[in-house]
């Protein structure tokens, strides 16, 4: 959806006047929950929320990254053993 532009971010919605702030609300919630300052929040863009730099998505993004690398390692091992790798 992000590639097709079907999922608007706060950054885009601010540009078209539908939101007042482009700041990432996921980071804001995560920081508030940890008692941290919400000053200097990054803009919510597709790049931001799909990175571990987003405090609200960091755990999910990191877990997805590790899962992909585990699958890659399994496929690499299977190919070395002349087997076909199926997701």
C-alpha positions in Angstrom: 0.0 0.0 0.0 2.8 2.4 0.8 4.4 1.9 -2.6 1.1 2.6 -4.3 0.5 5.7 -2.2 -2.7 4.3 -0.7 -1.6 4.9 2.8 -1.3 8.6 3.6 1.1 9.6 6.3 0.9 12.6 8.6 3.4 14.3 6.5 1.2 14.0 3.4 -2.0 14.8 5.2 -0.4 18.0 6.6 0.6 19.1 3.1 -3.0 18.8 1.9 -4.5 20.5 5.0 -6.1 17.4 6.6 -3.8 17.4 9.7 -2.2 20.2 11.7 1.1 18.4 12.4 3.3 16.1 10.4 5.0 14.8 13.5 4.9 11.1 14.1 2.2 10.2 16.6 3.6 6.7 17.1 6.8 8.3 18.4 4.8 10.7 20.5 2.8 7.9 22.2 5.9 5.8 22.8 7.9 8.7 24.3 5.0 9.8 26.5 4.6 6.2 27.8 8.3 6.2 28.8 8.1 9.6 30.3 10.4 11.1 27.7 10.1 14.5 26.0 8.1 14.8 22.8 10.2 17.7 21.6 11.9 17.2 18.2 9.6 14.4 16.9 10.4 13.3 13.4 7.8 13.7 10.6 5.7 10.7 9.9 6.7 9.5 6.5 6.8 6.0 5.0 10.5 5.9 5.4 10.3 6.9 9.1 7.6 4.4 10.2 9.3 1.5 8.3 12.6 2.1 10.2 13.7 1.3 13.7 14.1 5.0 14.1 10.4 5.3 14.8 10.1 4.7 18.6 6.5 3.4 18.1 7.5 0.9 15.4 11.0 -0.1 16.4 10.2 -3.4 18.0 8.0 -4.5 15.1 10.4 -3.3 12.5 13.3 -5.0 14.2 11.4 -8.3 14.6 10.5 -8.2 10.9 14.2 -7.6 10.0 15.3 -10.5 12.1 12.7 -12.8 10.7 13.7 -11.9 7.1 17.4 -12.6 7.9 16.5 -15.9 9.6 14.6 -17.0 6.5 17.5 -15.8 4.3 19.9 -17.9 6.3 17.7 -21.0 6.0 17.4 -20.5 2.3 21.1 -20.1 1.9 21.8 -23.2 3.9 19.1 -25.2 1.9 20.6 -24.1 -1.4 24.0 -25.1 -0.3 22.5 -28.5 0.4 20.9 -28.6 -3.1 17.4 -28.2 -1.7 14.8 -25.8 -2.9 13.8 -23.1 -0.4 10.1 -22.5 0.1 9.0 -19.5 2.3 
